[in-house]
Amino acid sequence: MKLYKKTHSSQEFSTRYSIWKANHARVQSHNADETKGFKLELNRFADLTGVEFKKVYLGLKPELHINDDHVFSKLRPLHAPAPLGSRNSAPSTPLNNHEQC
């Protein structure tokens, strides 16, 4: 954990280290299997469980993206393009009888 400059209380360190050891064992087991087409490595997230990683790093964080003063004030109104044809004009291609389909 020193490698990634993380600091934890002694109780938190014990928990993180246990998670890291389990992830390390999983990486070692995977890499020992010659049938795998790729190798795994530990990274700065190795002291997180899968659930913790998903909660912190995956998914939309609306509180980080919504700022009424900043985002919504810069939105321009949406103008839909004019329709290409109208119901009163002739169709662009002749109608076909698809009764046999």
Secondary structure by P-SEA (a helix, b strand, c coil): cccccccccaaaaaaaaaaaaaaaaaaaaaaacccccbbbbbcccccccaaaaaacccccccccccccccccccccccccccccccccccccccccccccc
